[in-house]
Amino acid sequence: MRLAWPIGVSMLSFTLKGFVDMLMVGQLGTDALGAVGFASIATWFAVTFPWGILRGQRPLISQHIGAGEHEKAFSFGVHAFALAFFCGSLLLIFAGPIAEIFRNFITTTELGGDAVEIGTSYFHIRLQWLLPTLLTFAIAEYLRSTGSMRIPMVVDLLVHPLNILFNWVLIFGHFGLPAMGADGAALGTGLADLIALGVIVYVVKPGNKLNRKTLVLSWERMRKVFIYGITGGIQFSLENLSFLSITWIVGQTNAVALAVHQAGIQLVHLSLLPAVAVADAGSVLIGKFVGELDWEGAKRTVRSILQILVPFMSCMAVVYLIFGRELAGVFLHNDDPVALENALDLGKGVMAACAFWQLGDALQITFRFCLRAAGDHIWVMWTGILCTWLLSIPLCWWVVFVYEGDVAMVWCMWGAEIFAGGFIFLWRWKSGAWMKKRVVDDGAELDDAPFHSIEP
């Protein structure tokens, strides 16, 4: 919990930022909410591959710190930062062509012409501002891998309110600025991410502690970061492609269903992000214990994570089940009272489905993070991909195109993949195969001058 609470605060501020963003965009109507929601998912899909690669530094850093090799751990962080710069630059250069591909894709849904333009423009602007996002994430991920959780938290607490302010000003045109609509939400988020990069660099002040040895890029270490990260990049990309595909399937019904789907995504963050914070903190401990060859310490950490997540997510299931309609109503606005009533009923069904799979999500989140931290990243990748594409996509396709069900039924089918994956990951951990996946070379010599984790 000591490691988790700063991550939890960051996640809470991130959730609040997303809530307020969608509340503001929701004032523009359900079509705009559906379009921006679709574009947000596409933006996340575009960033998942580099994000997954950057996550590859986690086991390398935490396990080398556990083995006492602090300077080598920092060097892996430097290499991850270089990869972040490369990936962000590519997204900036090719933002235009990628946005055109998205335009062709979104026109295949039930969104109207205006909504297509809103979503495409939002997506294009977001792509242009992802470079500072990735650079900030690379630094924050290194800090969290070393156990320095509070610096990213402080940055989030400073910058996320600015994001809300920028969006409010730019969307609705306050302080004499023109109203930009959904484009203002994209630009406001980009400006906030740029400020976040400046703040985290200023707070950390890495120039005070760098030496030439840690800044030299090695192809061997770059290859290691890439190898341990590419499994996450592939898995997250294919899983988010499936998520984008499910959103497209929902979009084949009507624009209201797409808006309800987006509202459900925002609301599920109430349980998902705190759970991720706890598992993320636990993964740092597991990496350290594996580096120390302390297998019992790693097992105790997993039990501790579950002792926190199972009661928490069970309580959230009750909240979703009882207050689902009211929660969905926070995001849904429509001038047609009949359409609004239909949207609220769908929202209630979506949140009931979300309540159903909370326990499965607790297992998925716990064991995915723990297995990856132990170095069992290839097995996690294939299991996650197969569960998603063999269960989620076929079931959701069947619901919409064969059974002719609604978005609430789609979310029910999602539960099958979540529970199946959760129990499979649990079985893998129980098997003990992860104990053979340690990433530290047993014969490696400790550095003469260990480089300690950065603190301001």
N, C-alpha and C positions, 0 to 999 in steps of 0.2 A: 504494500500500500504506500510505503514511503516513496518508492520509485514511480508508482502509478498515479498518485494524485496530481503531480504537475502535468502529466500527459492527459489526465482526465480533465483538468482545467482547460488545456489547449483544445481538447475535443469539444468541451462544452461551449467555448467561445466560437469554435468553428461551426458547431451546430446552430448556435444563435445567429451567426452571420448568414448561414444558409437559410434559416427560417425567415429572417428579416428580408433577405434578397427576394425570396419567393413570395413573401407577403406583398412587397412593393410591386413586383412584376404581376402578381395576381390582380392588382388593382387595374391593370390594363385589360383584363378579361381572360376567360378560360382559354381562348385561342392562343393568346400571347403566352400564358402560363404553360400550355402544352408545347408550344414551339420552343420556348426557352428551356423547358425541362428536357426536351429531346436534344437540343443543342448542348446542354450541360452534360448529358450522358455521353454525347459524342466527344466533347472536350476531354472528359475523363478517360474515354477510350484512347484518345490520341496521346495522352500523357502516361497511360498505364505501363507501356513497355519501358520507357526510361525510368519511371518510378520503380518498377520491379527490379531493374538493373541496379539502381541506387540502393535498394534494400539489400542487395547482395553483400554490402560491406558489413551488415550486422553480425553474422557469425564470424567473419574474419576478424573484426575488431574486438568483439567481446571475448572470443576464445583466445586470441593472442594476449589480451590483457590478463585473462585468467592464467595464462602460461607465463606471465611476467614480461612479455615482449611489447612494451608500451610504444617504443619508437616505431616498430614495424606496424603496430595497429594504427598509429597516426598516418603513416605513409599510405596505408590503404584508404584512409579518408581523403587524402589529397588526390589519389587516383580517381576516386568516386566523384569528386568535385570536377575534375577534368572531363569525365564522361558526361556529367550533367551539362557542362558548357557546350559540348559537342552536340548533344541531343537537342537542347533548347535552341541552338543556332539553326539546326536543320528544320525544326518546326517553324521558326521565324521566316526562313528563306522560302519554304514551300507552303506557306499559309494560304496563298491564293488558290493554287491548284487543288489543295486538300478541301478547301471550302466549296469549290465547284463540285467536287465529288459528293460532298454532303448535300448540296442543293439537289442534285439528281436523285439522291437517296430519299430525302425527306418529301419529295414530290409524289412518292409512291404511297404515302399515307393519306388519311382523310383530312389532313390540315389544308385550309384554303390558301389562296395565292398570297394574301397579306401575311399570313402566319409563316409561310415558307420563306418569305423575304426576311421576316423578323428573326427566325431561327438561323438562317444562313449568315446574316450580318453579325449576329451575336457570336456565332461560332468562329467566324473569321477574325474578329477582334480578339477573342480569347486566345486563339492560336498565336497571335502576334505578341502576346504578353506572357507566354509560358516560360521564357528563358529565366527571368528572375524567380519564378515559382520553383523551377527545378534546382537552381543554385541554392536557394534558401533551404529547400528540402534536403539537399546533400549535406549542408552544414548541420542542420538540425538532426539528421539521422546519425551522423558521426557522434554528436554530443550525446544523444540518447543511448547509443551503443556503448559509450564509456560510463554511463550512469549519471551524466550531467543533464538532468531532466529540466531544471528550472529555467535555463536560458531560453530554450524554445518557447516555454510557457510565457515568460515575460514578453517576448517578442509578439506572440499571438495576442496577449492581452492589450498590448499597445496598438497593434495594427488592425485587428478585426473591427474595433469600433470605427476606425478611420474608413474601412471598407464600407461600412453601413452608411456613414456620413457622405462619402463620395457617391454612392449609389443613389441616395436620397436626393442629393443635389443634381446629379446628372440625369437621372430618370425623369424627374418632374420639373427640372429647370428652375432651381432656386438660386438666390444671390445674383440675379441678373443673367444667369447662363441659360442657353436654350434647352428646352426639354428634349432629351435624346431618346426617351423610351427605353426599350430593352438594350439598345446599344450603350446607353449610359451605365447599365448594370455591368456589362462586359468591361467597359473602360474603367469604371470605378474599381473593380476587382483587380484589374491589371496594375493600376496606380498603387493600390494598397500592397500588392505583392512586391513591387519595386521598392517601396519604402521598407517593407519587411526585410528585404535583402540588405539594404543599407544599415538598418538597425542591428541585425544579428552580426554583421561584420564589425560594426562599431563596438558592440557590447563585448564580443569575444576578443577583439584586438589581436588577431593571430600574428601580426607582424612582430609582436613583442617576444614571441616564443619560437618562431620558425628558425630553422637553420638550413643551410644549403643541402644537406644530406636528405632531409625529409621532403624537399621540393623536387628532387630529381625524379622524373617519371621513368619507370621501368616497365618494359613490355611484359615481363613475366608477372609483375604485380597487377598491371592493367588487365592481363589475361585472367588472373585469378578473380578479380572483382567482377569481370564480365562473365566468367563461367558460373560463379556462384549467384550472379544476378540474373543471367539470361533465363534461367529456369523460372524465376519469379516473373520476369518480363513476359515470357511466353504464356505462362499460366494466367497472369492477370489480364493480358491482352485478349486471350481467347475467352476467358470467363466474362470479361467486359464486352467482348463482341457478342457473346450469347445474351448478355444483359441488354445490349443495344438491339439485338434481334427480337428479344421478348418485348421491348418497348415498341418496336416496329409492328410486331404482331398485335399488340394492344391498339396501336394506331390504325389498324385496319378496321376497327369497330367504329369509333367516332372520336371527335376532338374532346368531348367531355371525359371519356374514359382515359384519354391520355393525360388530362389535367389531374384526374383522381390518382392515376398511377404516379405522377410526379409528387402529389401531396403525400402519398404513402411512403415514397422514398425519403422525403424530408422527415416524416414522423418516425420512421424506423430508426433514424439516427439517434433518437432518444435512448434506445437500448443498445444499439450497435456500437456507437463510438465510445461510451464508457467501458463496454466489454473489451473493445480493442485496446483501450488504454491499459487495462489490467493485464491482458495477455501480452501486450507489447513490453510492459515492465517486467513481467515474468520471463520473457524471452531473453532479456539482458542477463538476468540471474542464471538462466539455464546455460547460455553461452559461456559465462564465467565458470560455472561448475563443470561443464564438459571440458573446458580448457584445463581445469585443475584435475581432471579425471575423477571428479566427485559425483558418481552416478546417483547415489542416494540423495544428495543435495538437489539434483535435477528433478528426481521423482517427487521429493517433498514440495518443490516449487509448483509442480503441476497440480498436486492435491490442493495447495493453497489457492491457486487460481480458480479451481472448480468450486472451492468452498465460498468464494466471493461471487462468482458469476452465476451459479445455479440459483441461489436465492434471489439475487438481483433481477435476473431475467424472468424468473417466475413471477415476481411482483410486477414487472413491466407488462407481462402477458395479461395480468388481471386489469391493469390500467387500459391497455388497448381494447380489451374485450368490453369493458364497462363504458369507457368514454370515447370509443372509436368515432362515432358520428360527430361528436362535438369537436374532437381534435381535427378531423378532416375539414370541418366547416370553417376553421380558421383560415384555410388557404383558398377555399372555393367560393367564387363570386360569379353571379350570372344575373342579368336583368330579367331573364325568363324564369318565373318562380317554379314552373314545372320542371325545367331543365335543372335548376338548382336542387330541387327535391330529389330528383333522380341521381344527381351527383353525390348528394349526402348519403343516400342509401348505398350507393356503390362504395363510398368511402368507409362506411360502417362495415361492409363486407370485407374490404381489403384489410382493415385493421384487425378484424376477427381472424382472418387467415394469418396475419402477422403474429398474433397472440399464439396461434397454434404451434408455430415452429420456433418459438423462443428457446426451448430447451435444446433442440437440435443445433441451433445457432451457437449456443454456449459451448457445445462440444466441438463444433467446427472451428470456431475462433481459437479456443484453447489449444487444440492439438495441431492446428496449422502453424501457429506461431512457435510452439514448442519444438515441433519436428524440424522446422526450418532453422531455428537457433542451434539445434544439435548438429546441423549439417546434412540432414536427410532431405535436401531440397528437391532432388530429381524425382523421388517417389511422391512427394507432395504435389509436384507439378502435374505428373501424369494422372494421379488420382483426382485432383481437382478438375482437370480438363475433361476426363472421361465421365465423371459424375454430372458435370454441367451439360455436355453435349449428348450424352446418352439418355439423360432423364429430363432435365429442365426444358430444353428446346422441343423435343418430340411431344412432351405432355402439354406444353403451352400451345403448340401448334394444333394439337388435337382439340383442345378446349375451344379455340376460336373458330377454326375452319371446319371441324367435323361436328362437335357437340354444340357449336354456336353459343358458347357460354360468355360470360362477361369478365371484366377485369378482376373481380373478386375471386372468381373461379381460377383464373390464371395464377393469382397469388397463392391459392390453396395448393395448386400443383407444384409450385416452387418448394413447398415444404417437403416434398418427396426427396428432392435432390439434397436439401439441407440436412435432413435426418440421415439419409444414406451416407453422405459424406462424413457427417459427424461420427457415426459408429465405425466407419472404416478407418478413419484417422485414430480413433480410440484403440481399435484393434492393433494398428501399427505400433502405437506407443507401448501397449502391453507386451508386444512381441519382443521388445528390446533391441530390434535391428538398428535403431538409431545410435546405439552405443558404438557401432563400428564406423560411424560417419564423421568422426572428429576431423576438423580441417587443419589443425596444427600439426606440423611435422614433428614427430617424437624426437628426432635427432637434431632439431634446430637449436642453435646456441642463443642464449639470452644476449640482448644488446648491452654493451658496456655502459652506456648512458641512457637509461630509460627515459622516455618522453612521457610525462604525466598528462592526464586529460586536461583540456583547456578550461580554465575558469576565468571570469572577468577580474 
